Amino acid sequence: MSARQTILSEIQARNGSTAEAAPDFNIQIPSPEYDVDFWSNKTAHFLQMLEQVHGTWNILANMDEVPNAVMCYLQGIHLELRVIAAPDENLTRLHWQQSGVDATWGKAEKPDRVSVTMAYAGIAETGTIAMVSSAQSPVTLNFLPEVNIVVLPESRLVPAMEQFWPLVKQQPRAVNFITGPSKTADIEQTIVYGAHGPKKFHVLIIKDSRNIAMQNGGVNQPIDSGLIKNASA
């Protein structure tokens, strides 16, 4: 008899019931079936869904192009070249000053207008960015600034939510899923941006991510579709 059945039997005995506790059973969660071949079209589908939720994007060859891409983006939206960035080694090692970007590192504070972060993963089905909190990924960077620029290694794209969870090797304090800029239509059904977070959400996808160090230790590796499918089965 399992612990659950023992507890229920004791409760029933105290209440004068003679019925036996229902047996334990295993809940079988079926693997989802998709009409879209996410494995061969992950990036294209991710970008399509990101645009539908009013996010923007650029595709870069490698991490070295990030500072210049940030500079061009900020100039395009007429903001000063100043960012608060995650204290992640993939970002701190870049040559920000050469691109004219004034980058500082740490948690976002109320005056900070632009943040730059490293995504833990991207979810193609919904165009979502997954952020896992850590000392290198402060949560405030995701919500306080009015502009959030996220760097996403293309190899960290997964087809759907079910394939994301096996990537989290250590239990974090928080996992945040971000799908486009913050918006609401609570008042008169008029969309307002920046209600609960950034007004603008821009993703930089990195094609060559072989030497990107990821959270939880280790070097970023391309995701094995067979392993992830097995993990979600």
N, C-alpha and C positions, 0 to 999 in steps of 0.2 A: 504494500500500500504506500502510495506517495505521500509526501508531507501535506499536499493539498487535500487529499482524500481523508487523511487523519484528522486535520483541523475541521473539515466539514462534518465528519462523523461525530466528533466531540460536540459540535454545536447542535447537531440533530438530536443527540442523546440527551443533552440538557433541555431541549425543547420537547422531549417526549416523542420524537418522531422515530419511526422504525425503518423509514426508507433509506436505501443505501445511496451514498454520494455518487454522482455521475462520474464515470471513469474519465481519466485524463485523455486528451486527444491532441494530435499534432496538427497545427494549421499549415496547410500547404499553400504557399504563395506562388502562383504560376508566373513564369517568366513572360514579360510582355512581348507581343508580336507587333511588328511595325511594317507599314506599307513602304516606308522609305529605307533604302540601304544606307544606314548611317555610317557604316564603316568606310565606304568608298566616297561618301559625300559629306563627311562631318563638317569640314570647314565651310563649304558653300552653304550648307543648311544652317549652321550656327550664324553666319553673317546675315542670311536672309531673315532669320528670326530676330536677331539683334536690331536690324533696321525696322522691323515691324513694331518693336517697343521703343523706337525713337533713339536708339543708341547709334553711335558712329564708330568707324574703325579705319585702321590702316594695316597693311601687311608689310612687315620688315624682313630683311634677309637675316639679320642677327641682332644680338643685344647691343652691339656698338652703335647701331643706328637710332637707338631710343632717344638720347638727348636731343638730337636734331629734329626727330619727329615731334617731340614734345614742344620744342621751340616753334616749329611751323604751325602746330595746332593752336598754341596760345596766341600767336600772332594773328591767326585766322579768326579768332573770336575776340580779338582786341583786349587781351589781358596782359598784364606785366609778366615778365619771364621770371617768376618766383614760384617755387613749389615746396611743399612739405612732403617728403618721400619716406617710404618704409625703410627702416635700417636693415635692409636685406643686402647681403654681399653682392648679389647680382646687379643691384642698383648703385651701391656705394662705390663700386670699382669703375664706374663709367666716367667719361670725361665731360661732365656737365658744363664746366666753365668755358670750354672751347666752343660750345654752342650758345653761350651767353645766358644760360639758365642758372639762376641762383637757387641751388638746392640745399635744403637742410633736412635733417633726419630725426625721426621720432614720432611721437603722438601728435595728432592734429589738435589745435586749439581754435577757439572761436574766430580769431582774426584771419586764419589761414583760408585762402580762397581756392587753392588748387592742390590736390594730392596725387601722388604717383605710387601705385602699389603693384605687387607681384601676385597674380592670381594663383591659387592652388590648383584649380582645374576649370575647364569650361564644359558646359552641357549643351550639346548640339540641338537636342530636341526643342528646347525653349529659348536658346540664345542667352543662357544664364551663366554668370560667373560665380564660382564657389570660392569663398574666402575662409581660410582656417586660421583662427587667431593664434598668435604666438608673440614672443618678444620681438621677432622680426616682422610681424604683421599686426600692428596695433589696430584694434577695431575702429577707433575714432577716425582713422583715415578714410574709412568707407562711408561715413555718414556726415561729418561736420563740414568739410569744404563744399563749396557750390559746384566745383568741377572735380570729377574723379577720373583719372587716367589709369587704366589697368593694363599691365603687361602680361600677356598670355602666351606661353610656349605652345606652339601648335600640337606638339606631341602630348600635351595634357588635355586635349579635347576628348571627351567620352560621348557616346551616343545619347545616353539618357541618365536620369537620376539614379536608376538602379545600379549603374556601372560606376558611379562616383564613390559610393561608400567603401568599397574594398580598397580604395587608394589611401584612406585615412588610417595610418598605421598606429598612431598614438591618440588617445582621447584628448581633444582640445577643450578649452573652456568655452569656445563658441565657434559655430559654423554659420556663416552668413551667405545666403543665396541672393545675388543681385541680378535683376532682369531689367536692364535699361535704367534711365534716370528716374528719380523719385517724382511721382505725379499722383494727383487725385482729382476727382470730379464730384466731390461731395457737395459743393455749393453750386446750385443752379446747373448741374451737369456740364460745367465749364472746366476743361482740363487746366490745372495749375501745376507747374513744374517746381520742384524743390520743396514740396510740402513736408517731407520727412527725411530728406537727404539731398544729394547733389542734383542740381538742375541739368547738368550735362554729364554724360557717361560715354567715355571714349576708350576703345580697346585697341591695343597694339599687339597684333599677332606676330610671333617670332617663328620664322620658318626653320632656321637652324638653331636647335636648342640642345645640342649634344653636350655642351659643357655648362649648362645651367644647374646650379645646386638647388635642390628643392628642400622644403621644410621636412622635418622628421629625419633629416640626414640623408647622405647619399647624393649621387649625381642623377639628374633627370634622365630617364630612359623612355624610349617610345613604348606606349602601352600595347601589350600583347592582347589582340582581340580575342584569342582563344581563351586566355586566362580569365579575362573579364567576363566573357560569356559564361564560362563555367562557374564563376563566383556568383553570378546572378541567377543561375539555374535552380 
